[in-house]
Amino acid sequence: MTEDVGNRVLEHLRAIRRTQDDHGARLERIELRLSSIEQTLGGLYALSGNDRDTIRALTRRVEGIERRLDLADAP
């Protein structure tokens, strides 16, 4: 009887270990995907910063052209 109980306990412990291994593998995949998302977002932030600088430069150029052509609104 005690041997049967011991075998059942071992079976349950093995099942728990398999479940933990599965969860560990799944967590590794999730971490990898999260890292990829973080890198993508970082790239997007860098690009948006460049776009902002480009828009500012173009705005300054247009304002300069408007002033030279006397098209600018009076302040």
Backbone atoms as SQL, in Angstrom:
CREATE TABLE atoms (id INTEGER PRIMARY KEY, chain TEXT, resi INTEGER, resn TEXT, atom TEXT, x REAL, y REAL, z REAL);
INSERT INTO atoms VALUES
  (1, 'A', 1, 'MET', 'N', 0.818, -1.198, 0.000),
  (2, 'A', 1, 'MET', 'CA', 0.000, 0.000, 0.000),
  (3, 'A', 1, 'MET', 'C', 0.860, 1.259, 0.000),
  (4, 'A', 2, 'THR', 'N', 1.861, 1.291, 0.878),
  (5, 'A', 2, 'THR', 'CA', 2.711, 2.484, 0.922),
  (6, 'A', 2, 'THR', 'C', 3.508, 2.630, -0.366),
  (7, 'A', 3, 'GLU', 'N', 3.862, 1.502, -0.982),
  (8, 'A', 3, 'GLU', 'CA', 4.588, 1.578, -2.253),
  (9, 'A', 3, 'GLU', 'C', 3.703, 2.171, -3.340),
  (10, 'A', 4, 'ASP', 'N', 2.426, 1.817, -3.310),
  (11, 'A', 4, 'ASP', 'CA', 1.473, 2.365, -4.278),
  (12, 'A', 4, 'ASP', 'C', 1.317, 3.876, -4.082),
  (13, 'A', 5, 'VAL', 'N', 1.242, 4.312, -2.838),
  (14, 'A', 5, 'VAL', 'CA', 1.133, 5.743, -2.536),
  (15, 'A', 5, 'VAL', 'C', 2.404, 6.457, -2.980),
  (16, 'A', 6, 'GLY', 'N', 3.549, 5.842, -2.721),
  (17, 'A', 6, 'GLY', 'CA', 4.819, 6.435, -3.131),
  (18, 'A', 6, 'GLY', 'C', 4.896, 6.581, -4.639),
  (19, 'A', 7, 'ASN', 'N', 4.412, 5.589, -5.382),
  (20, 'A', 7, 'ASN', 'CA', 4.416, 5.667, -6.843),
  (21, 'A', 7, 'ASN', 'C', 3.488, 6.775, -7.330),
  (22, 'A', 8, 'ARG', 'N', 2.346, 6.905, -6.685),
  (23, 'A', 8, 'ARG', 'CA', 1.411, 7.970, -7.073),
  (24, 'A', 8, 'ARG', 'C', 2.012, 9.346, -6.830),
  (25, 'A', 9, 'VAL', 'N', 2.687, 9.478, -5.702),
  (26, 'A', 9, 'VAL', 'CA', 3.334, 10.754, -5.393),
  (27, 'A', 9, 'VAL', 'C', 4.393, 11.064, -6.448),
  (28, 'A', 10, 'LEU', 'N', 5.185, 10.060, -6.789),
  (29, 'A', 10, 'LEU', 'CA', 6.212, 10.262, -7.813),
  (30, 'A', 10, 'LEU', 'C', 5.588, 10.619, -9.161),
  (31, 'A', 11, 'GLU', 'N', 4.493, 9.991, -9.510),
  (32, 'A', 11, 'GLU', 'CA', 3.801, 10.318, -10.753),
  (33, 'A', 11, 'GLU', 'C', 3.341, 11.770, -10.751),
  (34, 'A', 12, 'HIS', 'N', 2.771, 12.189, -9.629),
  (35, 'A', 12, 'HIS', 'CA', 2.307, 13.577, -9.528),
  (36, 'A', 12, 'HIS', 'C', 3.479, 14.558, -9.596),
  (37, 'A', 13, 'LEU', 'N', 4.555, 14.223, -8.923),
  (38, 'A', 13, 'LEU', 'CA', 5.732, 15.092, -8.961),
  (39, 'A', 13, 'LEU', 'C', 6.305, 15.179, -10.377),
  (40, 'A', 14, 'ARG', 'N', 6.314, 14.080, -11.093),
  (41, 'A', 14, 'ARG', 'CA', 6.805, 14.096, -12.474),
  (42, 'A', 14, 'ARG', 'C', 5.889, 14.939, -13.362),
  (43, 'A', 15, 'ALA', 'N', 4.584, 14.816, -13.138),
  (44, 'A', 15, 'ALA', 'CA', 3.638, 15.623, -13.919),
  (45, 'A', 15, 'ALA', 'C', 3.830, 17.106, -13.627),
  (46, 'A', 16, 'ILE', 'N', 4.051, 17.422, -12.362),
  (47, 'A', 16, 'ILE', 'CA', 4.293, 18.818, -11.987),
  (48, 'A', 16, 'ILE', 'C', 5.577, 19.320, -12.651),
  (49, 'A', 17, 'ARG', 'N', 6.610, 18.495, -12.656),
  (50, 'A', 17, 'ARG', 'CA', 7.887, 18.872, -13.274),
  (51, 'A', 17, 'ARG', 'C', 7.704, 19.110, -14.777),
  (52, 'A', 18, 'ARG', 'N', 6.951, 18.233, -15.445),
  (53, 'A', 18, 'ARG', 'CA', 6.703, 18.422, -16.882),
  (54, 'A', 18, 'ARG', 'C', 5.975, 19.735, -17.136),
  (55, 'A', 19, 'THR', 'N', 4.983, 20.017, -16.291),
  (56, 'A', 19, 'THR', 'CA', 4.229, 21.267, -16.438),
  (57, 'A', 19, 'THR', 'C', 5.147, 22.463, -16.231),
  (58, 'A', 20, 'GLN', 'N', 6.008, 22.395, -15.233),
  (59, 'A', 20, 'GLN', 'CA', 6.947, 23.491, -14.990),
  (60, 'A', 20, 'GLN', 'C', 7.910, 23.662, -16.166),
  (61, 'A', 21, 'ASP', 'N', 8.375, 22.563, -16.723),
  (62, 'A', 21, 'ASP', 'CA', 9.268, 22.642, -17.887),
  (63, 'A', 21, 'ASP', 'C', 8.546, 23.292, -19.067),
  (64, 'A', 22, 'ASP', 'N', 7.286, 22.905, -19.278),
  (65, 'A', 22, 'ASP', 'CA', 6.495, 23.505, -20.355),
  (66, 'A', 22, 'ASP', 'C', 6.321, 25.001, -20.133),
  (67, 'A', 23, 'HIS', 'N', 6.038, 25.381, -18.900),
  (68, 'A', 23, 'HIS', 'CA', 5.863, 26.801, -18.583),
  (69, 'A', 23, 'HIS', 'C', 7.174, 27.562, -18.770),
  (70, 'A', 24, 'GLY', 'N', 8.275, 26.927, -18.387),
  (71, 'A', 24, 'GLY', 'CA', 9.581, 27.565, -18.561),
  (72, 'A', 24, 'GLY', 'C', 9.889, 27.818, -20.034),
  (73, 'A', 25, 'ALA', 'N', 9.607, 26.830, -20.868),
  (74, 'A', 25, 'ALA', 'CA', 9.850, 26.992, -22.306),
  (75, 'A', 25, 'ALA', 'C', 8.948, 28.074, -22.880),
  (76, 'A', 26, 'ARG', 'N', 7.710, 28.093, -22.433),
  (77, 'A', 26, 'ARG', 'CA', 6.767, 29.112, -22.918),
  (78, 'A', 26, 'ARG', 'C', 7.212, 30.506, -22.481),
  (79, 'A', 27, 'LEU', 'N', 7.672, 30.618, -21.247),
  (80, 'A', 27, 'LEU', 'CA', 8.144, 31.909, -20.746),
  (81, 'A', 27, 'LEU', 'C', 9.351, 32.400, -21.545),
  (82, 'A', 28, 'GLU', 'N', 10.252, 31.488, -21.912),
  (83, 'A', 28, 'GLU', 'CA', 11.396, 31.883, -22.732),
  (84, 'A', 28, 'GLU', 'C', 10.938, 32.443, -24.076),
  (85, 'A', 29, 'ARG', 'N', 9.939, 31.801, -24.692),
  (86, 'A', 29, 'ARG', 'CA', 9.430, 32.303, -25.972),
  (87, 'A', 29, 'ARG', 'C', 8.778, 33.675, -25.801),
  (88, 'A', 30, 'ILE', 'N', 8.056, 33.851, -24.708),
  (89, 'A', 30, 'ILE', 'CA', 7.409, 35.137, -24.451),
  (90, 'A', 30, 'ILE', 'C', 8.461, 36.223, -24.247),
  (91, 'A', 31, 'GLU', 'N', 9.517, 35.908, -23.505),
  (92, 'A', 31, 'GLU', 'CA', 10.587, 36.879, -23.281),
  (93, 'A', 31, 'GLU', 'C', 11.263, 37.261, -24.600),
  (94, 'A', 32, 'LEU', 'N', 11.462, 36.289, -25.468),
  (95, 'A', 32, 'LEU', 'CA', 12.071, 36.562, -26.760),
  (96, 'A', 32, 'LEU', 'C', 11.189, 37.485, -27.596),
  (97, 'A', 33, 'ARG', 'N', 9.888, 37.215, -27.597),
  (98, 'A', 33, 'ARG', 'CA', 8.965, 38.062, -28.354),
  (99, 'A', 33, 'ARG', 'C', 8.911, 39.467, -27.763),
  (100, 'A', 34, 'LEU', 'N', 8.913, 39.575, -26.436),
  (101, 'A', 34, 'LEU', 'CA', 8.886, 40.884, -25.784),
  (102, 'A', 34, 'LEU', 'C', 10.143, 41.679, -26.117),
  (103, 'A', 35, 'SER', 'N', 11.273, 41.012, -26.134),
  (104, 'A', 35, 'SER', 'CA', 12.521, 41.684, -26.487),
  (105, 'A', 35, 'SER', 'C', 12.457, 42.211, -27.918),
  (106, 'A', 36, 'SER', 'N', 11.888, 41.427, -28.810),
  (107, 'A', 36, 'SER', 'CA', 11.741, 41.856, -30.202),
  (108, 'A', 36, 'SER', 'C', 10.831, 43.077, -30.299),
  (109, 'A', 37, 'ILE', 'N', 9.748, 43.068, -29.545),
  (110, 'A', 37, 'ILE', 'CA', 8.824, 44.213, -29.535),
  (111, 'A', 37, 'ILE', 'C', 9.532, 45.460, -29.002),
  (112, 'A', 38, 'GLU', 'N', 10.302, 45.305, -27.934),
  (113, 'A', 38, 'GLU', 'CA', 11.027, 46.442, -27.365),
  (114, 'A', 38, 'GLU', 'C', 12.004, 47.032, -28.374),
  (115, 'A', 39, 'GLN', 'N', 12.708, 46.173, -29.109),
  (116, 'A', 39, 'GLN', 'CA', 13.654, 46.663, -30.112),
  (117, 'A', 39, 'GLN', 'C', 12.924, 47.400, -31.228),
  (118, 'A', 40, 'THR', 'N', 11.797, 46.865, -31.644),
  (119, 'A', 40, 'THR', 'CA', 11.008, 47.512, -32.696),
  (120, 'A', 40, 'THR', 'C', 10.524, 48.878, -32.237),
  (121, 'A', 41, 'LEU', 'N', 10.010, 48.959, -31.020),
  (122, 'A', 41, 'LEU', 'CA', 9.546, 50.247, -30.487),
  (123, 'A', 41, 'LEU', 'C', 10.685, 51.249, -30.382),
  (124, 'A', 42, 'GLY', 'N', 11.852, 50.790, -29.961),
  (125, 'A', 42, 'GLY', 'CA', 13.006, 51.680, -29.879),
  (126, 'A', 42, 'GLY', 'C', 13.354, 52.251, -31.247),
  (127, 'A', 43, 'GLY', 'N', 13.299, 51.405, -32.270),
  (128, 'A', 43, 'GLY', 'CA', 13.557, 51.873, -33.630),
  (129, 'A', 43, 'GLY', 'C', 12.520, 52.877, -34.088),
  (130, 'A', 44, 'LEU', 'N', 11.263, 52.625, -33.754),
  (131, 'A', 44, 'LEU', 'CA', 10.202, 53.554, -34.135),
  (132, 'A', 44, 'LEU', 'C', 10.368, 54.905, -33.445),
  (133, 'A', 45, 'TYR', 'N', 10.747, 54.888, -32.174),
  (134, 'A', 45, 'TYR', 'CA', 10.980, 56.148, -31.457),
  (135, 'A', 45, 'TYR', 'C', 12.119, 56.926, -32.103),
  (136, 'A', 46, 'ALA', 'N', 13.178, 56.225, -32.480),
  (137, 'A', 46, 'ALA', 'CA', 14.313, 56.901, -33.123),
  (138, 'A', 46, 'ALA', 'C', 13.880, 57.516, -34.454),
  (139, 'A', 47, 'LEU', 'N', 13.110, 56.763, -35.228),
  (140, 'A', 47, 'LEU', 'CA', 12.630, 57.285, -36.511),
  (141, 'A', 47, 'LEU', 'C', 11.712, 58.487, -36.323),
  (142, 'A', 48, 'SER', 'N', 10.844, 58.432, -35.323),
  (143, 'A', 48, 'SER', 'CA', 9.927, 59.560, -35.114),
  (144, 'A', 48, 'SER', 'C', 10.704, 60.803, -34.690),
  (145, 'A', 49, 'GLY', 'N', 11.792, 60.622, -33.948),
  (146, 'A', 49, 'GLY', 'CA', 12.636, 61.758, -33.589),
  (147, 'A', 49, 'GLY', 'C', 13.270, 62.387, -34.817),
  (148, 'A', 50, 'ASN', 'N', 13.734, 61.551, -35.729),
  (149, 'A', 50, 'ASN', 'CA', 14.315, 62.058, -36.984),
  (150, 'A', 50, 'ASN', 'C', 13.255, 62.793, -37.805),
  (151, 'A', 51, 'ASP', 'N', 12.055, 62.230, -37.860),
  (152, 'A', 51, 'ASP', 'CA', 10.968, 62.869, -38.607),
  (153, 'A', 51, 'ASP', 'C', 10.632, 64.240, -38.020),
  (154, 'A', 52, 'ARG', 'N', 10.614, 64.314, -36.693),
  (155, 'A', 52, 'ARG', 'CA', 10.325, 65.588, -36.030),
  (156, 'A', 52, 'ARG', 'C', 11.363, 66.639, -36.401),
  (157, 'A', 53, 'ASP', 'N', 12.629, 66.227, -36.392),
  (158, 'A', 53, 'ASP', 'CA', 13.704, 67.161, -36.766),
  (159, 'A', 53, 'ASP', 'C', 13.557, 67.612, -38.215),
  (160, 'A', 54, 'THR', 'N', 13.212, 66.690, -39.095),
  (161, 'A', 54, 'THR', 'CA', 13.025, 67.023, -40.509),
  (162, 'A', 54, 'THR', 'C', 11.873, 68.007, -40.681),
  (163, 'A', 55, 'ILE', 'N', 10.782, 67.773, -39.986),
  (164, 'A', 55, 'ILE', 'CA', 9.615, 68.666, -40.083),
  (165, 'A', 55, 'ILE', 'C', 9.968, 70.055, -39.556),
  (166, 'A', 56, 'ARG', 'N', 10.710, 70.121, -38.462),
  (167, 'A', 56, 'ARG', 'CA', 11.122, 71.424, -37.927),
  (168, 'A', 56, 'ARG', 'C', 11.985, 72.178, -38.935),
  (169, 'A', 57, 'ALA', 'N', 12.927, 71.461, -39.547),
  (170, 'A', 57, 'ALA', 'CA', 13.814, 72.099, -40.535),
  (171, 'A', 57, 'ALA', 'C', 13.011, 72.601, -41.733),
  (172, 'A', 58, 'LEU', 'N', 12.066, 71.793, -42.200),
  (173, 'A', 58, 'LEU', 'CA', 11.239, 72.215, -43.326),
  (174, 'A', 58, 'LEU', 'C', 10.360, 73.407, -42.957),
  (175, 'A', 59, 'THR', 'N', 9.840, 73.423, -41.767),
  (176, 'A', 59, 'THR', 'CA', 9.024, 74.548, -41.303),
  (177, 'A', 59, 'THR', 'C', 9.847, 75.827, -41.297),
  (178, 'A', 60, 'ARG', 'N', 11.077, 75.745, -40.780),
  (179, 'A', 60, 'ARG', 'CA', 11.946, 76.930, -40.773),
  (180, 'A', 60, 'ARG', 'C', 12.238, 77.405, -42.199),
  (181, 'A', 61, 'ARG', 'N', 12.473, 76.484, -43.099),
  (182, 'A', 61, 'ARG', 'CA', 12.751, 76.868, -44.490),
  (183, 'A', 61, 'ARG', 'C', 11.533, 77.544, -45.118),
  (184, 'A', 62, 'VAL', 'N', 10.343, 76.996, -44.911),
  (185, 'A', 62, 'VAL', 'CA', 9.124, 77.582, -45.478),
  (186, 'A', 62, 'VAL', 'C', 8.886, 78.967, -44.890),
  (187, 'A', 63, 'GLU', 'N', 9.099, 79.106, -43.584),
  (188, 'A', 63, 'GLU', 'CA', 8.920, 80.419, -42.957),
  (189, 'A', 63, 'GLU', 'C', 9.902, 81.432, -43.544),
  (190, 'A', 64, 'GLY', 'N', 11.134, 81.012, -43.779),
  (191, 'A', 64, 'GLY', 'CA', 12.130, 81.906, -44.383),
  (192, 'A', 64, 'GLY', 'C', 11.715, 82.324, -45.791),
  (193, 'A', 65, 'ILE', 'N', 11.206, 81.377, -46.560),
  (194, 'A', 65, 'ILE', 'CA', 10.740, 81.695, -47.921),
  (195, 'A', 65, 'ILE', 'C', 9.561, 82.658, -47.864),
  (196, 'A', 66, 'GLU', 'N', 8.635, 82.418, -46.953),
  (197, 'A', 66, 'GLU', 'CA', 7.475, 83.308, -46.816),
  (198, 'A', 66, 'GLU', 'C', 7.915, 84.721, -46.454),
  (199, 'A', 67, 'ARG', 'N', 8.900, 84.844, -45.554),
  (200, 'A', 67, 'ARG', 'CA', 9.392, 86.175, -45.175),
  (201, 'A', 67, 'ARG', 'C', 10.019, 86.881, -46.365),
  (202, 'A', 68, 'ARG', 'N', 10.842, 86.150, -47.131),
  (203, 'A', 68, 'ARG', 'CA', 11.495, 86.754, -48.286),
  (204, 'A', 68, 'ARG', 'C', 10.497, 87.194, -49.347),
  (205, 'A', 69, 'LEU', 'N', 9.409, 86.471, -49.477),
  (206, 'A', 69, 'LEU', 'CA', 8.401, 86.816, -50.469),
  (207, 'A', 69, 'LEU', 'C', 7.298, 87.699, -49.892),
  (208, 'A', 70, 'ASP', 'N', 7.490, 88.138, -48.668),
  (209, 'A', 70, 'ASP', 'CA', 6.497, 88.957, -47.959),
  (210, 'A', 70, 'ASP', 'C', 5.132, 88.288, -47.914),
  (211, 'A', 71, 'LEU', 'N', 5.138, 86.970, -47.708),
  (212, 'A', 71, 'LEU', 'CA', 3.887, 86.223, -47.592),
  (213, 'A', 71, 'LEU', 'C', 3.526, 85.928, -46.139),
  (214, 'A', 72, 'ALA', 'N', 4.455, 86.200, -45.232),
  (215, 'A', 72, 'ALA', 'CA', 4.234, 85.882, -43.834),
  (216, 'A', 72, 'ALA', 'C', 3.203, 86.812, -43.242),
  (217, 'A', 73, 'ASP', 'N', 2.339, 86.259, -42.367),
  (218, 'A', 73, 'ASP', 'CA', 1.361, 87.087, -41.666),
  (219, 'A', 73, 'ASP', 'C', 2.070, 88.021, -40.700),
  (220, 'A', 74, 'ALA', 'N', 1.533, 89.221, -40.558),
  (221, 'A', 74, 'ALA', 'CA', 2.107, 90.163, -39.606),
  (222, 'A', 74, 'ALA', 'C', 1.824, 89.690, -38.202),
  (223, 'A', 75, 'PRO', 'N', 2.826, 89.771, -37.306),
  (224, 'A', 75, 'PRO', 'CA', 2.622, 89.286, -35.914),
  (225, 'A', 75, 'PRO', 'C', 1.715, 90.168, -35.116);
